[in-house]
Amino acid sequence: QVQLVESGGGVVQAGGSLRLSCAASGRTSSRFVMGWFRRAPGKEREFVAAINWNGASIRYAASAKGRFIISRDNAKNTVYLQMNSLKPEDTAVYYCAAGADITKYDYWGQGTQVTVSS
């Protein structure tokens, strides 16, 4: 089993920045693809960003491209999501996920709330 714990959420004004962290423990593998997803109130969960094991392959949702940066530190078993130029529509619970493939995630964190005020 792999445990994922997100942190770094909070309340920020529009235009501000937040850095989310996701610490992995348990049967961790630096080979896992790590992803960030979010669920806004009344909406379905959506993909935000993903990074492969060595950072050579990174994908972003259109809504995140140019504003968010995903990175990972395998020595610390941690993945990050730097979020800049935040908008009220970025308000959501952000979830970290890990899996063997970018299209299939086997492990999920509990989520961290991000609220962007206008």
C-alpha positions as CSV (number, residue, x, y, z in Angstrom):
1,Q,0.0,0.0,0.0
2,V,1.0,3.6,-0.6
3,Q,-0.2,6.4,1.5
4,L,-0.4,9.9,0.1
5,V,-0.8,13.0,2.2
6,E,-1.4,16.4,0.6
7,S,-0.6,19.7,2.3
8,G,-0.3,23.4,1.4
9,G,-3.8,24.3,0.6
10,G,-5.5,27.4,2.0
11,V,-7.2,30.6,1.2
12,V,-5.6,33.0,-1.3
13,Q,-6.7,36.1,-3.2
14,A,-7.0,35.9,-6.9
15,G,-3.7,36.4,-8.6
16,G,-1.8,34.8,-5.7
17,S,0.2,31.6,-5.5
18,L,0.1,28.4,-3.5
19,R,2.4,25.4,-3.4
20,L,0.9,22.1,-2.8
21,S,2.9,19.1,-1.6
22,C,2.2,15.4,-1.6
23,A,4.2,13.1,0.6
24,A,4.2,9.4,-0.2
25,S,4.9,6.7,2.3
26,G,4.5,2.9,2.5
27,R,5.4,0.9,-0.6
28,T,6.6,3.9,-2.4
29,S,8.2,3.6,-5.8
30,S,10.1,6.4,-7.6
31,R,8.8,4.8,-10.8
32,F,5.2,5.8,-10.1
33,V,3.6,8.4,-12.2
34,M,2.3,11.1,-9.9
35,G,-0.7,13.3,-10.7
36,W,-2.7,16.1,-9.3
37,F,-6.5,16.2,-9.7
38,R,-9.2,18.5,-8.4
39,R,-12.9,18.5,-7.6
40,A,-14.7,21.8,-7.6
41,P,-18.1,22.1,-5.8
42,G,-20.8,20.5,-7.8
43,K,-18.4,19.3,-10.5
44,E,-16.7,16.0,-11.3
45,R,-13.0,15.4,-10.5
46,E,-10.7,16.6,-13.2
47,F,-7.1,16.1,-14.2
48,V,-4.7,19.0,-13.4
49,A,-1.1,17.7,-14.1
50,A,1.0,14.6,-14.1
51,I,4.7,13.8,-14.1
52,N,6.5,10.6,-14.8
53,W,9.2,9.1,-12.6
54,N,12.1,11.1,-13.8
55,G,10.3,14.3,-14.8
56,A,11.0,13.8,-18.5
57,S,7.3,13.6,-19.3
58,I,4.9,16.2,-17.9
59,R,1.3,16.9,-18.8
60,Y,-1.0,19.7,-17.9
61,A,-4.7,20.3,-18.3
62,A,-5.4,23.3,-20.5
63,S,-6.6,25.2,-17.5
64,A,-3.3,24.7,-15.7
65,K,-0.9,25.2,-18.6
66,G,1.3,28.3,-18.1
67,R,0.2,28.9,-14.5
68,F,0.9,25.6,-12.7
69,I,4.2,23.7,-12.4
70,I,4.4,20.1,-11.3
71,S,7.7,18.7,-10.0
72,R,8.9,15.8,-7.8
73,D,11.7,15.0,-5.5
74,N,12.2,11.2,-5.5
75,A,14.7,11.4,-2.6
76,K,11.9,12.8,-0.5
77,N,9.1,10.8,-2.1
78,T,7.3,14.1,-2.6
79,V,5.5,15.7,-5.5
80,Y,4.7,19.4,-5.7
81,L,2.2,21.6,-7.5
82,Q,3.2,25.3,-7.8
83,M,0.1,27.2,-8.6
84,N,0.5,30.8,-9.8
85,S,-1.9,33.5,-11.0
86,L,-4.7,31.7,-9.2
87,K,-8.3,32.4,-10.2
88,P,-11.6,31.9,-8.3
89,E,-12.4,29.0,-10.7
90,D,-9.3,27.2,-9.3
91,T,-11.2,26.8,-6.0
92,A,-11.5,23.0,-5.4
93,V,-10.2,20.1,-3.3
94,Y,-6.9,19.1,-4.8
95,Y,-5.9,15.4,-4.8
96,C,-2.6,13.7,-5.3
97,A,-2.5,10.3,-7.0
98,A,0.1,7.7,-7.8
99,G,0.1,4.9,-10.4
100,A,2.0,2.9,-12.8
101,D,0.5,4.7,-15.8
102,I,-0.6,8.3,-16.5
103,T,-4.1,7.0,-17.4
104,K,-4.5,4.7,-14.3
105,Y,-3.9,5.8,-10.7
106,D,-4.1,3.2,-7.9
107,Y,-3.5,5.4,-4.9
108,W,-5.1,8.6,-3.8
109,G,-4.7,11.1,-1.0
110,Q,-7.4,12.6,1.1
111,G,-7.2,16.0,-0.6
112,T,-6.4,19.6,0.4
113,Q,-8.8,22.5,0.0
114,V,-7.8,25.5,-2.1
115,T,-10.0,28.5,-2.0
116,V,-9.3,31.5,-4.2
117,S,-11.2,34.6,-3.3
118,S,-12.1,37.3,-5.8
